[in-house]
Amino acid sequence: MKEIIKISPSTVNMSGAPGNTLNAVVTIEPVQADALNIIDMKLRFNKQIKAELIRPGQGEKNWQVKISCYSDAPADIYDFITLTTDNPDKSHLRIRVYAIFENAVPLETNDFKSEKNKQSQGI
């Protein structure tokens, strides 16, 4: 089957620390047609994930979805975005979104470099 619409990336994986806003951009490119109209956009589950649909500029055919997510506490957040198009062969597009907020794990003080230095000094 020939590709009709290219979604890049089709799965969004974001990660960061609580208190930060994570951002990503997805590009939707019509491969076979000159134009594609996206009629509707819906998020399924999570209110923490926000999405904004950006129409193609003058002379362009690619759409964009700007995605952002915020959490002030450690969390694993999942949702999917469904786009409804005017293309009868591909009337619905789905983008999976994962956002992981985790606190940084402190590094061990006994790291590889200090071990190597001790060995080279004969300690």
ABEGO torsion letter per residue (X at the ends): XBBABBBOBABBBBBBBBGBBBBBBBBBBBAABABBBBABBBBAABAABBBBBBBBBBGBABBBBBBBBBBABBBBBBBBBBBBBABAABABBBBBBBBBBBBBBBBBABBAAAAAAAAAAGX
